[in-house]
């Protein structure tokens, strides 16, 4: 997956599941479509995204 984070034990990229959630797919449908995932792993992916956004490094503009 070219360095993209995936769910443990699978080749399912985290961004794919987060994108599907953002587009309105229900967690229950995701769990049915990706049997290797659990509700806890999806919740961990959401927390991963929050952490990634929260820890962005912002560099000041140089005049």
N, C-alpha and C positions, 0 to 999 in steps of 0.2 A: 504494500500500500504506500510505498515511497515515503516512509517515515511518519505517516499519519497514525494517530493512536487508534487501536482496534480493541474490541472487547476481548478479554482474556479467553483463550481457548478457541477463538474464532478468527475469521478474516473479515468480520463485519466492522467497517470503520465507524467510529463514534459519530463523526459528522453526519453520516447518513441517517442514523437514528434520530439525532437532534433535529435534522432538517425535516424528517417526517413528522416529528412532534410539532414543530413550528407550523407545518402546513395543515395541522389538524387531525393527524392520524391518532387514533386512540391507543393507549398503552396496551390494552387487551389484544388489539389487532396486531400490534408489533410482536407481542409475546407469542401469538399464534403463528405468525409468519416467520419468526426467527426463534425456533425452539431452543437454541443454545443460550438465549438471553433470559435474564430474570428481572423481576421488577426492581430488585436491589441494584442490579448492574445498570439499568436504565437511569435510576435515581443517581447513581455514582457518576454517570456520564453527564447528567445535568449539573451536578455539583462541580465536575471538572470544567465545564464551560463557564460557570460562574467564576471559578477561581482564575481561569485563563483571562477572562475579561477584566476582572478586578486587579490583576497583577500586571497589567500592561505598563510598560515603561514609557513615560512621556518625556521627551527631550525638549528643552526650551529652544525657541527659535533664536538663531544667532543674528544679531542686527548687522 
